[in-house]
Amino acid sequence: MSPPNAFVSNITAAMASNDSTSTHLPYQKGDLIQLEVLKNYLDPPLPQPCRASIVRVFTVTMSPVMDIIIWRKPGTHIRAVLKLYDRRFGTDLRDCYNKHRPHTPAGEAAFQSFVRQRKMQAFLRELEEEEEAENLMLRPSRQLYDEEDGQNLKNDTESIAKYEAALWRECNTYFDNETEAYDRLREVQGKSIPQIYGHVRLLVPSPDVPPDLRQSPYFEVKGVLLQWINGYNLTDLPVSPMAPSDTDEWAEIIQTAVDAAHDINKRGVIMADCQPRNVVVDRRSQVPFLIDFAQCDFKDRIMEPCRRWREEDDGEGEGEGEGEEPNPEAEYWELVLSTDNPGAIGAVMRMKVLRNKGTELDIKYPDREKIYQDIKHGTNADNE
């Protein structure tokens, strides 16, 4: 699953920008890692434990993502992509008000003490209640914001521990989202999204984790094994030597990605991080595959507050002519419309090709406004 070159350079830049106390990235080309398979999707199944070699590190923006070789019996192997949800690493994951805040031994010690004091469960409940009250997902950096100062970040041990705890929660959510999305989209695996090979976790814990905490779920690193797509990133379409030279084929590739995004929306998944860099094009078939579902939402979860409101309303205010009865399906498609996954791919690539090559591509989009209005007014239940 080949990322843009800029992503690869992010790794070196991020690590170089860290001070001498920051934790070294333990995932490097040539390293051997052992994985425990939590859920297998392959036949024959993945070996248990799973031994793999890192071919290269793609990116460490939100998660460490690696090209790996999984060793089966002597002489046989599987090429795959390993994505780890490791709170310690991620240039964007650990962003604090536009500044990268690297993981450090001191921060880890604070978090370990926090867990030992059995503060995690109460803190996680507190976060959940706060998010429900504010109806949004809180960024971990909020734990470091000094409300009185308004500028400088807090640097006390308790705040740093809570920051690491919130990062753990966010990574755990991303793992749950990604695995849930692949499960819900299993019909299009290998067609418009990669196949998922398995859910895993690192078998050998970090040496920084003391023996008394190694069985704690707060120190395990989970991940997913995905189909490796030998190709190029859609954002590199105008310049990649693996891309076709015919611009008519470019339009077809982009159109296929746009249609795939709409199809994913129809299947009840909305991608919060949908953009051309999250599309990989197979170099042989020139078929685009959408990747990265860590930051996504699901139709039933979006519709649930609306359903709950209808149940709690219990007919209050009927006959007054004020407001409209909530329509969960319309609520979902309104969010689909505002998020605009197809446009986030198609419009960006159309402008990029126009700027780079002077070629204007004809990309067609589903009439999501009509879908929304039809559902809202009950004129058409078919959301094609």
KOLNUMI-344514 format. One record per residue (C-alpha): residue in three letters; x, y, z. Coordinates in nm, 4 decimals, always signed. Layout:
<rs>
<res: ALA	c1: X	c2: Y	c3: Z>
...
</rs>
This chain:
<rs>
<res: MET	c1: +0.0000	c2: +0.0000	c3: +0.0000>
<res: SER	c1: +0.2225	c2: +0.2756	c3: -0.1284>
<res: PRO	c1: +0.1944	c2: +0.6202	c3: +0.0341>
<res: PRO	c1: +0.2999	c2: +0.9537	c3: -0.1116>
<res: ASN	c1: +0.6701	c2: +1.0330	c3: -0.0844>
<res: ALA	c1: +0.5896	c2: +1.3232	c3: +0.1471>
<res: PHE	c1: +0.4613	c2: +1.0757	c3: +0.4035>
<res: VAL	c1: +0.7881	c2: +0.8840	c3: +0.4066>
<res: SER	c1: +0.9860	c2: +1.2040	c3: +0.4587>
<res: ASN	c1: +0.7579	c2: +1.2932	c3: +0.7510>
<res: ILE	c1: +0.9139	c2: +1.0140	c3: +0.9538>
<res: THR	c1: +1.2662	c2: +1.1515	c3: +0.9346>
<res: ALA	c1: +1.1519	c2: +1.5088	c3: +0.9830>
<res: ALA	c1: +0.9408	c2: +1.4256	c3: +1.2857>
<res: MET	c1: +1.2098	c2: +1.2225	c3: +1.4564>
<res: ALA	c1: +1.4733	c2: +1.4867	c3: +1.3830>
<res: SER	c1: +1.2548	c2: +1.7562	c3: +1.5360>
<res: ASN	c1: +1.2199	c2: +1.5633	c3: +1.8626>
<res: ASP	c1: +1.4573	c2: +1.6486	c3: +2.1436>
<res: SER	c1: +1.7063	c2: +1.3957	c3: +2.2812>
<res: THR	c1: +1.4608	c2: +1.2729	c3: +2.5457>
<res: SER	c1: +1.1920	c2: +1.1612	c3: +2.2997>
<res: THR	c1: +1.1216	c2: +0.7916	c3: +2.2601>
<res: HIS	c1: +1.2929	c2: +0.6289	c3: +1.9630>
<res: LEU	c1: +1.0625	c2: +0.4816	c3: +1.6977>
<res: PRO	c1: +1.1026	c2: +0.1039	c3: +1.7472>
<res: TYR	c1: +0.9735	c2: +0.0128	c3: +1.4004>
<res: GLN	c1: +1.2572	c2: +0.0290	c3: +1.1484>
<res: LYS	c1: +1.3400	c2: -0.1294	c3: +0.8132>
<res: GLY	c1: +1.4831	c2: -0.4771	c3: +0.8640>
<res: ASP	c1: +1.3442	c2: -0.5235	c3: +1.2150>
<res: LEU	c1: +1.1723	c2: -0.8486	c3: +1.3105>
<res: ILE	c1: +0.8481	c2: -0.8243	c3: +1.5045>
<res: GLN	c1: +0.6221	c2: -1.0864	c3: +1.6596>
<res: LEU	c1: +0.2460	c2: -1.0522	c3: +1.6541>
<res: GLU	c1: -0.0309	c2: -1.2326	c3: +1.8351>
<res: VAL	c1: -0.3249	c2: -1.2935	c3: +1.6010>
<res: LEU	c1: -0.6477	c2: -1.1861	c3: +1.7723>
<res: LYS	c1: -0.8735	c2: -1.2565	c3: +1.4737>
<res: ASN	c1: -0.7851	c2: -1.4344	c3: +1.1511>
<res: TYR	c1: -0.9499	c2: -1.3844	c3: +0.8101>
<res: LEU	c1: -0.7158	c2: -1.5925	c3: +0.5931>
<res: ASP	c1: -0.7416	c2: -1.9535	c3: +0.4801>
<res: PRO	c1: -0.5019	c2: -2.1151	c3: +0.5555>
<res: PRO	c1: -0.4853	c2: -1.9075	c3: +0.8726>
<res: LEU	c1: -0.2048	c2: -1.6799	c3: +0.9776>
<res: PRO	c1: +0.0633	c2: -1.8517	c3: +1.1865>
<res: GLN	c1: +0.0346	c2: -1.8116	c3: +1.5632>
<res: PRO	c1: +0.2423	c2: -1.6324	c3: +1.6740>
<res: CYS	c1: +0.3022	c2: -1.4331	c3: +1.3588>
<res: ARG	c1: +0.6654	c2: -1.3490	c3: +1.2748>
<res: ALA	c1: +0.7225	c2: -1.0614	c3: +1.0338>
<res: SER	c1: +1.0014	c2: -0.8526	c3: +0.8833>
<res: ILE	c1: +0.9616	c2: -0.4801	c3: +0.8202>
<res: VAL	c1: +1.0355	c2: -0.3997	c3: +0.4549>
<res: ARG	c1: +0.9778	c2: -0.0258	c3: +0.4982>
<res: VAL	c1: +0.7882	c2: +0.2206	c3: +0.7107>
<res: PHE	c1: +0.5264	c2: +0.4060	c3: +0.5083>
<res: THR	c1: +0.4137	c2: +0.6723	c3: +0.7504>
<res: VAL	c1: +0.3910	c2: +0.7704	c3: +1.1157>
<res: THR	c1: +0.1306	c2: +1.0446	c3: +1.0927>
<res: MET	c1: -0.1636	c2: +0.9053	c3: +1.2910>
<res: SER	c1: -0.0305	c2: +0.5497	c3: +1.3239>
<res: PRO	c1: +0.2868	c2: +0.3625	c3: +1.2322>
<res: VAL	c1: +0.2079	c2: +0.1939	c3: +0.8994>
<res: MET	c1: +0.4524	c2: -0.0602	c3: +0.7593>
<res: ASP	c1: +0.5117	c2: -0.2800	c3: +0.4575>
<res: ILE	c1: +0.5915	c2: -0.6223	c3: +0.6035>
<res: ILE	c1: +0.6615	c2: -0.9818	c3: +0.5083>
<res: ILE	c1: +0.4893	c2: -1.2463	c3: +0.7215>
<res: TRP	c1: +0.6807	c2: -1.5729	c3: +0.7339>
<res: ARG	c1: +0.4781	c2: -1.8936	c3: +0.7097>
<res: LYS	c1: +0.6514	c2: -2.2263	c3: +0.6558>
<res: PRO	c1: +1.0143	c2: -2.2137	c3: +0.5384>
<res: GLY	c1: +1.0239	c2: -2.0595	c3: +0.1931>
<res: THR	c1: +0.6693	c2: -1.9177	c3: +0.1961>
<res: HIS	c1: +0.5516	c2: -1.5751	c3: +0.3017>
<res: ILE	c1: +0.2752	c2: -1.3160	c3: +0.2710>
<res: ARG	c1: +0.3256	c2: -0.9512	c3: +0.1818>
<res: ALA	c1: +0.1003	c2: -0.7299	c3: +0.3924>
<res: VAL	c1: +0.0519	c2: -0.3885	c3: +0.5455>
<res: LEU	c1: +0.0690	c2: -0.3611	c3: +0.9232>
<res: LYS	c1: -0.1013	c2: -0.0648	c3: +1.0872>
<res: LEU	c1: -0.0370	c2: -0.0255	c3: +1.4601>
<res: TYR	c1: -0.2413	c2: +0.1920	c3: +1.6937>
<res: ASP	c1: +0.0466	c2: +0.2979	c3: +1.9164>
<res: ARG	c1: -0.0243	c2: +0.6096	c3: +2.1241>
<res: ARG	c1: +0.3480	c2: +0.6816	c3: +2.1521>
<res: PHE	c1: +0.3971	c2: +0.7725	c3: +1.7870>
<res: GLY	c1: +0.2249	c2: +0.9919	c3: +1.5308>
<res: THR	c1: +0.3141	c2: +1.3405	c3: +1.4129>
<res: ASP	c1: -0.0536	c2: +1.4285	c3: +1.3778>
<res: LEU	c1: -0.1788	c2: +1.2024	c3: +1.6557>
<res: ARG	c1: +0.0398	c2: +1.3787	c3: +1.9118>
<res: ASP	c1: -0.0252	c2: +1.7280	c3: +1.7809>
<res: CYS	c1: -0.0818	c2: +1.9841	c3: +2.0560>
<res: TYR	c1: -0.2113	c2: +2.3113	c3: +1.9187>
<res: ASN	c1: -0.0036	c2: +2.2857	c3: +1.5987>
<res: LYS	c1: +0.3085	c2: +2.1627	c3: +1.7764>
<res: HIS	c1: +0.4286	c2: +1.8029	c3: +1.7857>
<res: ARG	c1: +0.4578	c2: +1.6748	c3: +2.1414>
<res: PRO	c1: +0.6707	c2: +1.3578	c3: +2.1292>
<res: HIS	c1: +0.6425	c2: +1.0690	c3: +2.3687>
<res: THR	c1: +0.9109	c2: +1.0750	c3: +2.6375>
<res: PRO	c1: +1.0274	c2: +0.8418	c3: +2.9167>
<res: ALA	c1: +0.9068	c2: +1.1009	c3: +3.1684>
<res: GLY	c1: +0.5597	c2: +1.1044	c3: +3.0138>
<res: GLU	c1: +0.5536	c2: +0.7254	c3: +3.0122>
<res: ALA	c1: +0.6500	c2: +0.7139	c3: +3.3804>
<res: ALA	c1: +0.3649	c2: +0.9530	c3: +3.4613>
<res: PHE	c1: +0.1176	c2: +0.7358	c3: +3.2696>
<res: GLN	c1: +0.2409	c2: +0.4161	c3: +3.4364>
<res: SER	c1: +0.1942	c2: +0.5761	c3: +3.7773>
<res: PHE	c1: -0.1560	c2: +0.6875	c3: +3.6736>
<res: VAL	c1: -0.2470	c2: +0.3285	c3: +3.5810>
<res: ARG	c1: -0.0936	c2: +0.1864	c3: +3.8987>
<res: GLN	c1: -0.3076	c2: +0.4234	c3: +4.1038>
<res: ARG	c1: -0.6147	c2: +0.2771	c3: +3.9282>
<res: LYS	c1: -0.7201	c2: +0.6144	c3: +3.7931>
<res: MET	c1: -0.7820	c2: +0.5049	c3: +3.4341>
<res: GLN	c1: -1.1402	c2: +0.3779	c3: +3.4557>
<res: ALA	c1: -1.2675	c2: +0.6852	c3: +3.6383>
<res: PHE	c1: -1.0860	c2: +0.9122	c3: +3.3929>
<res: LEU	c1: -1.2275	c2: +0.7285	c3: +3.0903>
<res: ARG	c1: -1.5797	c2: +0.7574	c3: +3.2333>
<res: GLU	c1: -1.5202	c2: +1.1276	c3: +3.2879>
<res: LEU	c1: -1.4136	c2: +1.1705	c3: +2.9242>
<res: GLU	c1: -1.7169	c2: +0.9790	c3: +2.7986>
<res: GLU	c1: -1.9554	c2: +1.1897	c3: +3.0051>
<res: GLU	c1: -1.7875	c2: +1.5102	c3: +2.8908>
<res: GLU	c1: -1.8120	c2: +1.4076	c3: +2.5263>
<res: GLU	c1: -2.1795	c2: +1.3169	c3: +2.5622>
<res: ALA	c1: -2.2495	c2: +1.6533	c3: +2.7234>
<res: GLU	c1: -2.0653	c2: +1.8467	c3: +2.4523>
<res: ASN	c1: -2.1689	c2: +1.6093	c3: +2.1694>
<res: LEU	c1: -1.8201	c2: +1.5888	c3: +2.0203>
<res: MET	c1: -1.5019	c2: +1.3837	c3: +2.0423>
<res: LEU	c1: -1.2463	c2: +1.5621	c3: +2.2592>
<res: ARG	c1: -0.8880	c2: +1.5814	c3: +2.1398>
<res: PRO	c1: -0.6254	c2: +1.4483	c3: +2.3850>
<res: SER	c1: -0.4435	c2: +1.7839	c3: +2.3696>
<res: ARG	c1: -0.7321	c2: +1.9284	c3: +2.5691>
<res: GLN	c1: -0.5818	c2: +1.7632	c3: +2.8774>
<res: LEU	c1: -0.2820	c2: +1.9955	c3: +2.8486>
<res: TYR	c1: -0.4657	c2: +2.3193	c3: +2.7798>
<res: ASP	c1: -0.4242	c2: +2.5750	c3: +3.0562>
<res: GLU	c1: -0.7626	c2: +2.7508	c3: +3.0751>
<res: GLU	c1: -0.6334	c2: +3.0171	c3: +3.3130>
<res: ASP	c1: -0.3257	c2: +3.0997	c3: +3.1088>
<res: GLY	c1: -0.4897	c2: +3.0435	c3: +2.7699>
<res: GLN	c1: -0.1535	c2: +3.0164	c3: +2.5938>
<res: ASN	c1: +0.0997	c2: +2.7885	c3: +2.7633>
<res: LEU	c1: +0.0350	c2: +2.4181	c3: +2.7981>
<res: LYS	c1: +0.0256	c2: +2.2522	c3: +3.1375>
<res: ASN	c1: +0.3330	c2: +2.0458	c3: +3.2167>
<res: ASP	c1: +0.2504	c2: +1.8884	c3: +3.5533>
<res: THR	c1: +0.2684	c2: +1.5114	c3: +3.5990>
<res: GLU	c1: -0.1080	c2: +1.4599	c3: +3.6349>
<res: SER	c1: -0.1890	c2: +1.6509	c3: +3.3146>
<res: ILE	c1: +0.0770	c2: +1.4648	c3: +3.1172>
<res: ALA	c1: -0.0551	c2: +1.1317	c3: +3.2480>
<res: LYS	c1: -0.4084	c2: +1.2269	c3: +3.1422>
<res: TYR	c1: -0.2780	c2: +1.3273	c3: +2.7991>
<res: GLU	c1: -0.1241	c2: +0.9814	c3: +2.7512>
<res: ALA	c1: -0.4439	c2: +0.8223	c3: +2.8831>
<res: ALA	c1: -0.6561	c2: +1.0197	c3: +2.6367>
<res: LEU	c1: -0.4195	c2: +0.9184	c3: +2.3555>
<res: TRP	c1: -0.4609	c2: +0.5529	c3: +2.4531>
<res: ARG	c1: -0.8378	c2: +0.5960	c3: +2.4369>
<res: GLU	c1: -0.8180	c2: +0.7639	c3: +2.0970>
<res: CYS	c1: -0.5969	c2: +0.4887	c3: +1.9537>
<res: ASN	c1: -0.8290	c2: +0.2236	c3: +2.0934>
<res: THR	c1: -1.1236	c2: +0.4000	c3: +1.9277>
<res: TYR	c1: -0.9361	c2: +0.4133	c3: +1.5971>
<res: PHE	c1: -0.8670	c2: +0.0394	c3: +1.6148>
<res: ASP	c1: -1.2337	c2: -0.0316	c3: +1.6892>
<res: ASN	c1: -1.3479	c2: +0.1971	c3: +1.4055>
<res: GLU	c1: -1.1089	c2: +0.0455	c3: +1.1509>
<res: THR	c1: -1.1971	c2: -0.3138	c3: +1.2322>
<res: GLU	c1: -1.5694	c2: -0.2343	c3: +1.2433>
<res: ALA	c1: -1.5516	c2: -0.0588	c3: +0.9057>
<res: TYR	c1: -1.3768	c2: -0.3514	c3: +0.7378>
<res: ASP	c1: -1.6348	c2: -0.5879	c3: +0.8845>
<res: ARG	c1: -1.9253	c2: -0.3780	c3: +0.7572>
<res: LEU	c1: -1.7601	c2: -0.3346	c3: +0.4168>
<res: ARG	c1: -1.6613	c2: -0.6994	c3: +0.3711>
<res: GLU	c1: -1.8558	c2: -0.7222	c3: +0.0419>
<res: VAL	c1: -1.6230	c2: -0.4687	c3: -0.1222>
<res: GLN	c1: -1.2962	c2: -0.5957	c3: +0.0267>
<res: GLY	c1: -1.0501	c2: -0.6674	c3: -0.2526>
<res: LYS	c1: -1.2630	c2: -0.4570	c3: -0.4899>
<res: SER	c1: -1.2638	c2: -0.0965	c3: -0.3685>
<res: ILE	c1: -1.0925	c2: -0.1387	c3: -0.0304>
<res: PRO	c1: -0.8079	c2: -0.3753	c3: +0.0667>
<res: GLN	c1: -0.8783	c2: -0.7144	c3: +0.2173>
<res: ILE	c1: -0.8254	c2: -0.7414	c3: +0.5909>
<res: TYR	c1: -0.6078	c2: -1.0360	c3: +0.6916>
<res: GLY	c1: -0.6346	c2: -1.0134	c3: +1.0679>
<res: HIS	c1: -0.6482	c2: -0.8236	c3: +1.3950>
<res: VAL	c1: -0.3211	c2: -0.8442	c3: +1.5867>
<res: ARG	c1: -0.1253	c2: -0.7062	c3: +1.8797>
<res: LEU	c1: +0.2438	c2: -0.6915	c3: +1.9538>
<res: LEU	c1: +0.3456	c2: -1.0134	c3: +2.1266>
<res: VAL	c1: +0.6506	c2: -0.8658	c3: +2.2980>
<res: PRO	c1: +0.5666	c2: -0.5545	c3: +2.5022>
<res: SER	c1: +0.7832	c2: -0.2466	c3: +2.4993>
<res: PRO	c1: +1.0909	c2: -0.2836	c3: +2.7224>
<res: ASP	c1: +0.9797	c2: +0.0428	c3: +2.8844>
<res: VAL	c1: +0.6797	c2: -0.1366	c3: +3.0371>
<res: PRO	c1: +0.7694	c2: -0.2944	c3: +3.3735>
<res: PRO	c1: +0.6660	c2: -0.6563	c3: +3.4460>
<res: ASP	c1: +0.3784	c2: -0.5612	c3: +3.6778>
<res: LEU	c1: +0.2029	c2: -0.3689	c3: +3.3979>
<res: ARG	c1: +0.2626	c2: -0.5996	c3: +3.1011>
<res: GLN	c1: -0.0756	c2: -0.7694	c3: +3.1348>
<res: SER	c1: -0.2607	c2: -0.4384	c3: +3.1472>
<res: PRO	c1: -0.4683	c2: -0.3587	c3: +2.8351>
<res: TYR	c1: -0.3460	c2: +0.0008	c3: +2.8586>
<res: PHE	c1: +0.0003	c2: -0.1031	c3: +2.7421>
<res: GLU	c1: -0.0864	c2: -0.3409	c3: +2.4605>
<res: VAL	c1: -0.0421	c2: -0.2236	c3: +2.1022>
<res: LYS	c1: -0.3142	c2: -0.3488	c3: +1.8679>
<res: GLY	c1: -0.3065	c2: -0.3425	c3: +1.4906>
<res: VAL	c1: -0.4544	c2: -0.4663	c3: +1.1649>
<res: LEU	c1: -0.3003	c2: -0.6665	c3: +0.8822>
<res: LEU	c1: -0.4197	c2: -0.5547	c3: +0.5400>
<res: GLN	c1: -0.3734	c2: -0.6492	c3: +0.1771>
<res: TRP	c1: -0.0627	c2: -0.4886	c3: +0.0271>
<res: ILE	c1: -0.1484	c2: -0.2934	c3: -0.2881>
<res: ASN	c1: +0.1512	c2: -0.2586	c3: -0.5178>
<res: GLY	c1: +0.0899	c2: +0.0809	c3: -0.6700>
<res: TYR	c1: +0.0900	c2: +0.4546	c3: -0.6229>
<res: ASN	c1: -0.1061	c2: +0.7113	c3: -0.4307>
<res: LEU	c1: -0.3912	c2: +0.8823	c3: -0.6151>
<res: THR	c1: -0.2524	c2: +1.2233	c3: -0.5242>
<res: ASP	c1: +0.0573	c2: +1.1338	c3: -0.7336>
<res: LEU	c1: -0.1504	c2: +1.0491	c3: -1.0425>
<res: PRO	c1: -0.0148	c2: +1.3383	c3: -1.2567>
<res: VAL	c1: +0.3507	c2: +1.2518	c3: -1.1857>
<res: SER	c1: +0.3758	c2: +0.8826	c3: -1.0988>
<res: PRO	c1: +0.5606	c2: +0.6641	c3: -1.3538>
<res: MET	c1: +0.3157	c2: +0.3867	c3: -1.2623>
<res: ALA	c1: +0.0159	c2: +0.5925	c3: -1.3766>
<res: PRO	c1: -0.1186	c2: +0.5630	c3: -1.7331>
<res: SER	c1: -0.0172	c2: +0.8333	c3: -1.9799>
<res: ASP	c1: -0.3683	c2: +0.8713	c3: -2.1227>
<res: THR	c1: -0.5623	c2: +1.1400	c3: -1.9321>
<res: ASP	c1: -0.8887	c2: +0.9674	c3: -2.0262>
<res: GLU	c1: -0.7727	c2: +0.6820	c3: -1.8055>
<res: TRP	c1: -0.7008	c2: +0.9345	c3: -1.5303>
<res: ALA	c1: -1.0633	c2: +1.0435	c3: -1.5398>
<res: GLU	c1: -1.1740	c2: +0.6806	c3: -1.5177>
<res: ILE	c1: -0.9501	c2: +0.6151	c3: -1.2154>
<res: ILE	c1: -1.0745	c2: +0.9242	c3: -1.0320>
<res: GLN	c1: -1.4359	c2: +0.8484	c3: -1.1250>
<res: THR	c1: -1.4001	c2: +0.4953	c3: -0.9882>
<res: ALA	c1: -1.2661	c2: +0.6331	c3: -0.6588>
<res: VAL	c1: -1.5523	c2: +0.8858	c3: -0.6410>
<res: ASP	c1: -1.8091	c2: +0.6119	c3: -0.7039>
<res: ALA	c1: -1.6432	c2: +0.3901	c3: -0.4419>
<res: ALA	c1: -1.6681	c2: +0.6667	c3: -0.1813>
<res: HIS	c1: -2.0400	c2: +0.7079	c3: -0.2539>
<res: ASP	c1: -2.0905	c2: +0.3315	c3: -0.2367>
<res: ILE	c1: -1.9225	c2: +0.3253	c3: +0.1054>
<res: ASN	c1: -2.1573	c2: +0.6026	c3: +0.2213>
<res: LYS	c1: -2.4548	c2: +0.4000	c3: +0.0964>
<res: ARG	c1: -2.3291	c2: +0.1067	c3: +0.3018>
<res: GLY	c1: -2.3486	c2: +0.3172	c3: +0.6160>
<res: VAL	c1: -1.9923	c2: +0.4423	c3: +0.6616>
<res: ILE	c1: -1.8787	c2: +0.8062	c3: +0.6504>
<res: MET	c1: -1.5046	c2: +0.8768	c3: +0.6329>
<res: ALA	c1: -1.3852	c2: +1.1762	c3: +0.8339>
<res: ASP	c1: -1.0402	c2: +1.1611	c3: +0.6734>
<res: CYS	c1: -1.1303	c2: +1.1148	c3: +0.3079>
<res: GLN	c1: -0.8850	c2: +1.2626	c3: +0.0584>
<res: PRO	c1: -0.6725	c2: +1.1559	c3: -0.2414>
<res: ARG	c1: -0.3769	c2: +1.0545	c3: -0.0238>
<res: ASN	c1: -0.6030	c2: +0.7882	c3: +0.1278>
<res: VAL	c1: -0.6543	c2: +0.6213	c3: -0.2089>
<res: VAL	c1: -0.4003	c2: +0.3726	c3: -0.3480>
<res: VAL	c1: -0.4097	c2: +0.2746	c3: -0.7168>
<res: ASP	c1: -0.2959	c2: -0.0740	c3: -0.8162>
<res: ARG	c1: -0.0203	c2: -0.0388	c3: -1.0763>
<res: ARG	c1: -0.1383	c2: -0.3356	c3: -1.2869>
<res: SER	c1: -0.5161	c2: -0.3008	c3: -1.2877>
<res: GLN	c1: -0.5217	c2: +0.0783	c3: -1.2233>
<res: VAL	c1: -0.8062	c2: +0.0114	c3: -0.9790>
<res: PRO	c1: -0.8210	c2: +0.2567	c3: -0.6858>
<res: PHE	c1: -0.8547	c2: +0.1262	c3: -0.3299>
<res: LEU	c1: -0.9766	c2: +0.3504	c3: -0.0487>
<res: ILE	c1: -0.7834	c2: +0.3143	c3: +0.2764>
<res: ASP	c1: -0.7813	c2: +0.4460	c3: +0.6339>
<res: PHE	c1: -1.1101	c2: +0.4005	c3: +0.8175>
<res: ALA	c1: -0.9791	c2: +0.4803	c3: +1.1654>
<res: GLN	c1: -1.1591	c2: +0.8136	c3: +1.1634>
<res: CYS	c1: -1.5039	c2: +0.7187	c3: +1.0431>
<res: ASP	c1: -1.8590	c2: +0.7073	c3: +1.1696>
<res: PHE	c1: -2.1418	c2: +0.4637	c3: +1.1160>
<res: LYS	c1: -2.4995	c2: +0.5136	c3: +1.0106>
<res: ASP	c1: -2.6626	c2: +0.3410	c3: +1.3067>
<res: ARG	c1: -2.4539	c2: +0.5404	c3: +1.5551>
<res: ILE	c1: -2.5397	c2: +0.8661	c3: +1.3813>
<res: MET	c1: -2.9099	c2: +0.7797	c3: +1.3728>
<res: GLU	c1: -2.9283	c2: +0.6618	c3: +1.7351>
<res: PRO	c1: -2.9561	c2: +1.0084	c3: +1.9014>
<res: CYS	c1: -3.2368	c2: +1.0934	c3: +1.6599>
<res: ARG	c1: -3.4224	c2: +0.7715	c3: +1.7441>
<res: ARG	c1: -3.3656	c2: +0.8310	c3: +2.1146>
<res: TRP	c1: -3.5028	c2: +1.1847	c3: +2.0832>
<res: ARG	c1: -3.8170	c2: +1.0518	c3: +1.9167>
<res: GLU	c1: -3.8692	c2: +0.7995	c3: +2.1959>
<res: GLU	c1: -3.8105	c2: +1.0568	c3: +2.4706>
<res: ASP	c1: -4.0293	c2: +1.3173	c3: +2.3020>
<res: ASP	c1: -4.3308	c2: +1.0885	c3: +2.3550>
<res: GLY	c1: -4.5591	c2: +1.3123	c3: +2.1531>
<res: GLU	c1: -4.4930	c2: +1.6369	c3: +2.3392>
<res: GLY	c1: -4.5796	c2: +1.9461	c3: +2.1361>
<res: GLU	c1: -4.7922	c2: +1.7626	c3: +1.8828>
<res: GLY	c1: -5.0441	c2: +1.9777	c3: +1.7073>
<res: GLU	c1: -4.8598	c2: +2.3001	c3: +1.7738>
<res: GLY	c1: -4.7149	c2: +2.3083	c3: +1.4246>
<res: GLU	c1: -4.3651	c2: +2.3792	c3: +1.5489>
<res: GLY	c1: -4.0672	c2: +2.1936	c3: +1.4059>
<res: GLU	c1: -4.0514	c2: +1.8679	c3: +1.2155>
<res: GLU	c1: -4.0468	c2: +1.5129	c3: +1.3411>
<res: PRO	c1: -3.6852	c2: +1.3870	c3: +1.3307>
<res: ASN	c1: -3.6029	c2: +1.1639	c3: +1.0359>
<res: PRO	c1: -3.3005	c2: +0.9426	c3: +1.1232>
<res: GLU	c1: -3.2363	c2: +0.8426	c3: +0.7610>
<res: ALA	c1: -3.2449	c2: +1.2055	c3: +0.6503>
<res: GLU	c1: -3.0136	c2: +1.3003	c3: +0.9378>
<res: TYR	c1: -2.7614	c2: +1.0479	c3: +0.8085>
<res: TRP	c1: -2.7764	c2: +1.1705	c3: +0.4498>
<res: GLU	c1: -2.7526	c2: +1.5311	c3: +0.5618>
<res: LEU	c1: -2.4197	c2: +1.4421	c3: +0.7238>
<res: VAL	c1: -2.3157	c2: +1.2507	c3: +0.4100>
<res: LEU	c1: -2.3912	c2: +1.5655	c3: +0.2105>
<res: SER	c1: -2.1947	c2: +1.7982	c3: +0.4385>
<res: THR	c1: -1.8961	c2: +1.5623	c3: +0.4708>
<res: ASP	c1: -1.8840	c2: +1.5095	c3: +0.0917>
<res: ASN	c1: -1.6539	c2: +1.2078	c3: +0.0652>
<res: PRO	c1: -1.6871	c2: +1.1829	c3: -0.3166>
<res: GLY	c1: -1.6051	c2: +1.5516	c3: -0.3623>
<res: ALA	c1: -1.3129	c2: +1.5313	c3: -0.1204>
<res: ILE	c1: -1.1524	c2: +1.2945	c3: -0.3707>
<res: GLY	c1: -1.2889	c2: +1.4039	c3: -0.7083>
<res: ALA	c1: -1.2842	c2: +1.7829	c3: -0.6760>
<res: VAL	c1: -0.9334	c2: +1.7870	c3: -0.5294>
<res: MET	c1: -0.7925	c2: +1.5610	c3: -0.8021>
<res: ARG	c1: -0.9730	c2: +1.7479	c3: -1.0790>
<res: MET	c1: -0.8113	c2: +2.0750	c3: -0.9675>
<res: LYS	c1: -0.4723	c2: +1.9095	c3: -0.9228>
<res: VAL	c1: -0.4756	c2: +1.7703	c3: -1.2767>
<res: LEU	c1: -0.5913	c2: +2.1073	c3: -1.4111>
<res: ARG	c1: -0.3060	c2: +2.2894	c3: -1.2348>
<res: ASN	c1: -0.0355	c2: +2.0369	c3: -1.3184>
<res: LYS	c1: -0.1338	c2: +1.9393	c3: -1.6725>
<res: GLY	c1: -0.3843	c2: +2.2000	c3: -1.7889>
<res: THR	c1: -0.6349	c2: +1.9222	c3: -1.8532>
<res: GLU	c1: -0.9936	c2: +1.9552	c3: -1.7341>
<res: LEU	c1: -1.1449	c2: +1.6208	c3: -1.6412>
<res: ASP	c1: -1.5171	c2: +1.5484	c3: -1.6442>
<res: ILE	c1: -1.5976	c2: +1.3903	c3: -1.3080>
<res: LYS	c1: -1.9587	c2: +1.3089	c3: -1.2269>
<res: TYR	c1: -2.1008	c2: +1.3035	c3: -0.8754>
<res: PRO	c1: -2.4105	c2: +1.1377	c3: -0.7293>
<res: ASP	c1: -2.6956	c2: +1.3777	c3: -0.6666>
<res: ARG	c1: -2.6735	c2: +1.3551	c3: -0.2888>
<res: GLU	c1: -2.8868	c2: +1.6660	c3: -0.2414>
<res: LYS	c1: -3.1717	c2: +1.4933	c3: -0.4269>
<res: ILE	c1: -3.1179	c2: +1.1768	c3: -0.2239>
<res: TYR	c1: -3.1384	c2: +1.3791	c3: +0.0956>
<res: GLN	c1: -3.4484	c2: +1.5743	c3: -0.0093>
<res: ASP	c1: -3.6261	c2: +1.2605	c3: -0.1326>
<res: ILE	c1: -3.5607	c2: +1.0815	c3: +0.1961>
<res: LYS	c1: -3.6504	c2: +1.3875	c3: +0.4010>
<res: HIS	c1: -3.9855	c2: +1.4285	c3: +0.2285>
<res: GLY	c1: -4.0504	c2: +1.0561	c3: +0.1806>
<res: THR	c1: -4.0776	c2: +1.0818	c3: -0.1972>
<res: ASN	c1: -3.8223	c2: +0.8130	c3: -0.2794>
<res: ALA	c1: -3.6681	c2: +0.5481	c3: -0.0575>
<res: ASP	c1: -3.4135	c2: +0.4433	c3: -0.3200>
<res: ASN	c1: -3.0877	c2: +0.6246	c3: -0.2381>
<res: GLU	c1: -2.9016	c2: +0.5367	c3: -0.5515>
</rs>
